[in-house]
């Protein structure tokens, strides 16, 4: 960030005399100087500790201090500070955590048992936090290095915090999108179900309308049949001629005479047409339209047949036997 860049510019502003002053302290440096230089060496060489646990991230005074001395003597030390890419710390988060703990401003979430230090053995007490005042007392030119390390650690911590928040936000977004997709699927299913229900309702309404029409036609046919019954032609009474008087005879016992009924041609045609309709009517059943909708549908046809042959129906009675 801007604060880290400003601190790096302060390091870049160190004169050769100030650098020489720091180098003169390398053989027997004060504790504050040694701690800040060790922090600089760990950060600038952070890739050494890639994919290693935090317990392996440590500054060994016996092996690493000579390397730190060579780093300060190298003419490219200032250039390495100015060109350092702080994003590479994301690949080795244990290094800035180790440096922060060594300097006394460890980030939250780090267990105390994993805290490395510059001490030679476990019997040496943990060093107190390193502040700017103690560094200025030990070596004023080292103050810009302390500010650069502090701002670098702060920037890394802030970046990691934002990265965690971004991860959480991404996960929340994915979850929300999943819920939205599920809701859209549920909505589509509900709309499909509603469409099927509407279609079924329309079919039922069409069937109901058809049944209402059939009912109306059946009722009309029934009315026509009743009207035909009321308009039937009464039969004419025929008087038999008077027989000539004969002599009185003894009355004979009446014998039952069988009567044969023959259907004339006109009635046969009516019977044939009614049979062609194919709708059964139970014998001796005075009620129709009960349980058989076909009767209701055929009644208008029956009425038309009866209207067509009304007045033409005849019955021929023949009497056989002895009166």
C-alpha positions as a printed Julia matrix, in Angstrom:
323×3 Matrix{Float64}:
    0.0     0.0     0.0
    0.85    3.66    0.16
    2.32    3.49    3.68
    4.64    0.64    2.71
    5.78    2.47   -0.41
    6.53    5.58    1.64
    8.54    3.51    4.15
   10.47    1.92    1.28
   11.31    5.4    -0.03
   12.76    6.26    3.38
   14.97    3.17    3.15
   15.98    4.24   -0.35
   16.91    7.64    1.07
   19.6     6.21    3.36
   22.97    7.7     2.5
   26.2     5.78    2.12
   27.36    7.17    5.43
   24.24    5.86    7.19
   24.66    2.46    5.55
   28.3     2.41    6.63
   27.18    3.18   10.18
   24.88    0.17   10.13
   27.64   -2.05    8.71
   30.02   -1.03   11.47
   27.59   -2.52   13.98
   27.46   -5.94   12.32
   30.33   -7.48   14.3
   28.75   -6.73   17.67
   25.28   -5.32   17.01
   22.89   -4.14   19.74
   19.92   -6.42   20.31
   17.46   -4.05   18.62
   19.67   -3.77   15.52
   20.13   -7.54   15.29
   16.37   -8.15   15.54
   15.44   -5.65   12.86
   18.17   -6.87   10.48
   17.11  -10.48   11.05
   13.53   -9.5    10.21
   14.71   -7.86    6.98
   16.66  -10.96    6.01
   13.67  -13.3     6.64
   11.34  -11.16    4.54
   13.75  -10.66    1.64
   14.52  -14.41    1.58
   10.98  -15.64    2.3
   10.96  -18.07   -0.64
   13.43  -20.27    1.29
   10.56  -21.26    3.56
    7.9   -22.0     0.94
    5.69  -24.98    1.82
    7.31  -25.28    5.27
    5.47  -25.19    8.6
    5.8   -22.2    10.91
    8.01  -24.23   13.24
   10.61  -24.41   10.47
   10.58  -20.62    9.94
   13.29  -19.28   12.22
   16.44  -17.16   12.13
   19.44  -19.17   13.28
   22.08  -16.82   14.64
   24.9   -19.26   13.97
   24.15  -19.98   10.3
   21.92  -17.09    9.21
   23.69  -14.13   10.85
   26.7   -14.35    8.5
   24.26  -14.33    5.59
   22.59  -11.28    7.06
   25.96   -9.54    7.27
   26.64  -10.26    3.61
   23.19   -8.91    2.75
   24.06   -5.55    4.39
   27.45   -5.37    2.66
   25.91   -6.11   -0.76
   25.43   -2.95   -2.83
   22.08   -4.24   -4.02
   20.52   -4.31   -0.55
   18.61   -1.04   -0.95
   17.47   -2.02   -4.44
   16.14   -5.35   -3.13
   14.06   -3.48   -0.51
   12.66   -1.07   -3.09
   11.76   -3.84   -5.59
   10.35   -6.29   -3.05
    6.89   -7.57   -4.11
    4.78   -7.91   -1.02
    2.35  -10.24   -2.79
    4.86  -13.09   -2.61
    4.26  -13.21    1.14
    0.86  -14.74    0.35
    2.71  -17.89   -0.76
    4.66  -18.04    2.54
    2.29  -16.65    5.21
    4.33  -18.27    7.97
    7.27  -15.91    7.32
    5.44  -12.62    8.08
    3.78  -14.37   11.04
    7.2   -15.35   12.38
    8.63  -11.84   11.85
    5.6   -10.24   13.51
    6.0   -12.46   16.55
    9.75  -11.82   16.8
    9.17   -8.09   16.72
    6.35   -8.26   19.26
    3.3    -7.46   17.12
    2.13  -10.95   16.26
   -1.16  -11.18   14.38
   -4.15  -12.82   16.1
   -4.78  -16.5    15.68
   -1.2   -17.72   16.09
   -0.66  -20.17   18.94
    2.0   -19.12   21.47
    3.64  -22.54   21.33
    4.42  -22.02   17.65
    6.16  -18.68   18.29
    9.77  -18.83   17.01
   12.4   -16.37   18.25
   16.03  -15.37   17.99
   17.01  -16.95   21.28
   19.76  -19.57   21.33
   17.96  -21.99   23.65
   14.57  -22.5    25.25
   15.93  -21.22   28.58
   16.34  -17.69   27.24
   13.27  -15.52   28.01
   11.09  -14.21   25.19
   12.28  -10.82   23.99
   10.06   -7.78   24.61
    8.34   -6.01   21.68
   10.61   -3.93   19.51
    9.57   -0.28   19.25
   10.85    2.69   17.33
   12.36    4.39   20.38
   14.61    1.44   21.22
   15.78    1.22   17.6
   16.57    4.94   17.48
   18.63    4.64   20.63
   20.59    1.75   19.17
   21.0     3.06   15.58
   19.09    5.92   14.01
   19.66    4.69   10.4
   17.86    1.42   11.29
   14.6     3.27   12.03
   13.52    3.37    8.33
   14.12   -0.4     8.16
   11.83   -0.94   11.16
    9.07    1.17    9.61
    9.41   -0.72    6.31
    9.08   -4.08    8.08
    6.09   -2.91   10.11
    4.24   -1.5     7.11
    5.01   -4.63    5.09
    3.54   -6.84    7.82
    0.5    -4.56    8.2
   -0.14   -4.6     4.45
    0.15   -8.38    4.35
   -2.26   -8.81    7.26
   -4.76   -6.45    5.66
   -4.49   -8.28    2.34
   -5.04  -11.63    4.04
   -8.06  -10.23    5.87
   -9.54   -8.93    2.63
   -8.79  -12.23    0.92
  -10.63  -14.13    3.66
  -13.59  -11.75    3.39
  -13.57  -12.19   -0.39
  -13.54  -15.96    0.01
  -16.46  -15.78    2.42
  -18.32  -13.42    0.1
  -17.68  -15.72   -2.87
  -18.95  -18.7    -0.91
  -22.0   -16.74    0.2
  -22.63  -15.67   -3.39
  -22.33  -19.25   -4.62
  -24.75  -20.38   -1.93
  -27.17  -17.59   -2.81
  -26.94  -18.48   -6.51
  -27.58  -22.12   -5.66
  -30.64  -21.15   -3.63
  -31.79  -18.88   -6.44
  -31.39  -21.73   -8.93
  -33.37  -24.04   -6.64
  -36.06  -21.37   -6.25
  -36.24  -20.91  -10.03
  -36.51  -24.67  -10.49
  -39.3   -24.82   -7.91
  -41.04  -21.91   -9.61
  -40.78  -23.59  -13.01
  -42.17  -26.82  -11.54
  -45.02  -24.92   -9.89
  -45.82  -23.11  -13.15
  -45.8   -26.42  -15.04
  -48.15  -27.92  -12.43
  -50.42  -24.87  -12.66
  -50.51  -25.21  -16.45
  -51.48  -28.89  -16.14
  -54.2   -28.04  -13.63
  -55.55  -25.31  -15.9
  -55.59  -27.73  -18.81
  -57.39  -30.35  -16.72
  -59.88  -27.71  -15.55
  -60.54  -26.65  -19.13
  -61.14  -30.3   -20.09
  -63.55  -30.75  -17.18
  -65.39  -27.57  -18.1
  -65.67  -28.73  -21.72
  -67.03  -32.1   -20.57
  -69.48  -30.36  -18.24
  -70.64  -28.11  -21.06
  -71.12  -31.13  -23.3
  -73.1   -32.95  -20.62
  -75.26  -29.86  -20.08
  -75.98  -29.76  -23.81
  -76.83  -33.48  -23.85
  -79.05  -32.99  -20.82
  -80.88  -30.17  -22.56
  -81.34  -32.26  -25.71
  -82.61  -35.19  -23.66
  -85.09  -33.01  -21.78
  -86.35  -31.57  -25.07
  -86.73  -35.06  -26.52
  -88.67  -36.16  -23.45
  -90.99  -33.17  -23.81
  -91.53  -34.04  -27.49
  -92.45  -37.61  -26.58
  -94.93  -36.45  -23.97
  -96.4   -34.01  -26.48
  -96.81  -36.85  -28.98
  -98.57  -38.91  -26.36
 -101.02  -36.05  -25.71
 -101.68  -35.58  -29.46
 -102.57  -39.27  -30.16
 -105.59  -39.83  -32.61
 -108.56  -41.48  -30.84
 -109.91  -44.67  -32.51
 -113.27  -44.65  -34.23
 -115.98  -46.9   -32.94
 -117.43  -49.19  -35.6
 -121.09  -50.4   -35.33
 -121.78  -53.83  -36.57
 -124.88  -54.21  -38.84
 -128.04  -55.49  -37.26
 -128.51  -59.1   -37.86
 -131.81  -60.31  -39.21
 -134.01  -61.71  -36.56
 -133.71  -65.39  -36.25
 -135.39  -67.91  -34.22
 -134.44  -68.04  -30.7
 -131.71  -70.47  -29.98
 -130.5   -71.89  -26.79
 -127.55  -69.9   -25.45
 -124.24  -71.64  -25.79
 -121.4   -71.63  -23.31
 -118.82  -68.92  -24.08
 -115.46  -70.3   -25.14
 -112.28  -68.16  -24.85
 -111.15  -67.02  -28.3
 -107.45  -66.49  -28.92
 -106.59  -63.22  -30.7
 -103.64  -62.97  -33.04
 -101.96  -59.54  -33.55
 -100.22  -58.88  -36.82
  -98.1   -55.76  -37.36
  -98.91  -53.93  -40.57
  -96.24  -52.78  -42.99
  -96.09  -49.22  -41.64
  -95.51  -50.32  -38.04
  -92.88  -52.79  -39.21
  -90.96  -49.92  -40.8
  -91.1   -48.0   -37.52
  -89.97  -51.06  -35.59
  -87.08  -51.58  -38.02
  -85.92  -47.97  -37.72
  -86.13  -48.09  -33.93
  -84.11  -51.32  -33.9
  -81.42  -49.71  -36.04
  -80.84  -47.15  -33.31
  -79.09  -49.86  -31.24
  -80.2   -48.52  -27.86
  -81.8   -51.1   -25.56
  -84.94  -50.32  -23.5
  -85.83  -52.84  -20.83
  -89.13  -54.61  -21.26
  -92.01  -53.31  -19.13
  -89.78  -50.44  -17.87
  -91.68  -47.15  -17.65
  -88.62  -45.1   -16.61
  -85.95  -44.03  -19.08
  -82.83  -41.84  -18.78
  -81.79  -43.68  -15.61
  -78.24  -45.02  -15.77
  -78.04  -45.11  -19.59
  -77.11  -41.8   -21.23
  -77.54  -43.38  -24.67
  -81.31  -43.39  -24.14
  -81.2   -39.64  -23.57
  -79.18  -39.13  -26.74
  -81.49  -41.29  -28.92
  -84.8   -39.83  -27.7
  -84.77  -36.98  -30.29
  -84.33  -39.57  -33.04
  -87.21  -41.67  -31.69
  -89.39  -38.55  -31.59
  -88.56  -37.79  -35.24
  -89.47  -41.37  -36.28
  -92.79  -41.24  -34.45
  -93.63  -37.8   -35.9
  -92.88  -39.09  -39.4
  -95.32  -42.05  -39.09
  -97.95  -40.44  -36.85
 -101.42  -41.24  -38.14
 -100.18  -44.12  -40.32
  -99.92  -46.75  -37.6
 -102.48  -49.49  -37.92
 -103.19  -52.69  -36.05
 -104.84  -55.66  -37.75
 -106.85  -57.87  -35.43
 -107.84  -61.29  -36.69
 -110.11  -63.5   -34.73
 -109.8   -67.23  -35.1
 -111.78  -69.93  -33.48
 -115.48  -70.48  -32.88
 -117.56  -67.86  -31.19
